[in-house]
Amino acid sequence: MELSTGFGLSERLVKPNCFLNDGAFDWLYPERIQRLSRRHWTPLGVAKASARFLANAPGKRILDIGSGVGKFCLVGGHYNPDALFFGVEQREELYDLAMDARNMTGKFNVDFIHGNFTHLDMDDYDNFYFYNAFFENLDHQDRIDHKIEYSQSLYVYYCKYLFKVLDAKPSGTRLVTFHSLGDEVPPAYHLVDCSVDTLLKMYIKK
Ligand SMILES: C[S@@+](CC[C@H](N)C(=O)[O-])C[C@H]1O[C@@H](n2cnc3c(N)ncnc32)[C@H](O)[C@@H]1O
């Protein structure tokens, strides 16, 4: 006989404590990935506030461009069960870890895609989260790994590509950037909120 907990199947799969703080969340991953956390994965408070802004209506489809091990999407999906969170990640190892964490936490309103964001059909998504994924092309320190090609021209290419994609989206599209230099944000996106240190920015397209 099964004990009634009052929770559905997905709730019973959840490790509820992993959403308590950043340290607890890191425990979903191997030690090497935990060590990258402070520098490369969105802090829990930032993910929570950003996801709330992007999930502005039920059924919204939100894309994290460069989703790493899935932290933004998983936190977003946990606190916004009526929205759908997608992450695209170019590194297969990180994509695999994101899928494992998704399955461990039972966040089935979250999904991940392995590949380069330039291969996606952006018409499939309403709102966007961007934790300066392209900066690794300019930064010579603190890289996630040395398995991919980095270059300044890739940085420029990706920024221009994303700029065009965002510019083509309809009025009302929401965008959150974290640690961005702003190169990918078209002027039609109006800043509506910003953290005191200006690292986190929230925009709505005119
Ligand atoms: C700073 S991490 C942010 C991870 C995640 N968004 C978060 O907030 O926790 C940026 C990620 O973007 C990925 N990335 C960089 N360029 C990409 C591209 N062109 N297509 C897909 N992923 C990319 C990197 O591999 C890295 O995992």
PDBQT file of the ligand as one rigid body, heavy atoms in Angstrom, charges set to zero:
ROOT
HETATM    1  C1  LIG A 301      27.688  31.731 -17.976  1.00  0.00    +0.000 C 
HETATM    2  S1  LIG A 301      27.087  30.093 -18.391  1.00  0.00    +0.000 S 
HETATM    3  C2  LIG A 301      25.401  30.305 -17.835  1.00  0.00    +0.000 C 
HETATM    4  C3  LIG A 301      24.659  29.013 -17.579  1.00  0.00    +0.000 C 
HETATM    5  C4  LIG A 301      23.189  29.158 -17.230  1.00  0.00    +0.000 C 
HETATM    6  N1  LIG A 301      22.478  30.029 -18.144  1.00  0.00    +0.000 N 
HETATM    7  C5  LIG A 301      22.995  29.675 -15.831  1.00  0.00    +0.000 C 
HETATM    8  O1  LIG A 301      22.620  30.838 -15.722  1.00  0.00    +0.000 OA
HETATM    9  O2  LIG A 301      23.224  28.963 -14.867  1.00  0.00    +0.000 OA
HETATM   10  C6  LIG A 301      26.992  30.226 -20.173  1.00  0.00    +0.000 C 
HETATM   11  C7  LIG A 301      26.768  28.916 -20.917  1.00  0.00    +0.000 C 
HETATM   12  O3  LIG A 301      26.496  29.241 -22.283  1.00  0.00    +0.000 OA
HETATM   13  C8  LIG A 301      27.006  28.206 -23.104  1.00  0.00    +0.000 C 
HETATM   14  N2  LIG A 301      27.139  28.752 -24.470  1.00  0.00    +0.000 N 
HETATM   15  C9  LIG A 301      28.027  29.697 -24.897  1.00  0.00    +0.000 A 
HETATM   16  N3  LIG A 301      27.850  29.974 -26.206  1.00  0.00    +0.000 NA
HETATM   17  C10 LIG A 301      26.830  29.168 -26.635  1.00  0.00    +0.000 A 
HETATM   18  C11 LIG A 301      26.201  28.989 -27.893  1.00  0.00    +0.000 A 
HETATM   19  N4  LIG A 301      26.579  29.669 -28.969  1.00  0.00    +0.000 N 
HETATM   20  N5  LIG A 301      25.181  28.100 -27.982  1.00  0.00    +0.000 NA
HETATM   21  C12 LIG A 301      24.803  27.372 -26.894  1.00  0.00    +0.000 A 
HETATM   22  N6  LIG A 301      25.380  27.485 -25.678  1.00  0.00    +0.000 NA
HETATM   23  C13 LIG A 301      26.384  28.388 -25.529  1.00  0.00    +0.000 A 
HETATM   24  C14 LIG A 301      28.303  27.833 -22.429  1.00  0.00    +0.000 C 
HETATM   25  O4  LIG A 301      28.727  26.540 -22.837  1.00  0.00    +0.000 OA
HETATM   26  C15 LIG A 301      27.942  27.947 -20.945  1.00  0.00    +0.000 C 
HETATM   27  O5  LIG A 301      27.536  26.711 -20.448  1.00  0.00    +0.000 OA
ENDROOT
TORSDOF 0
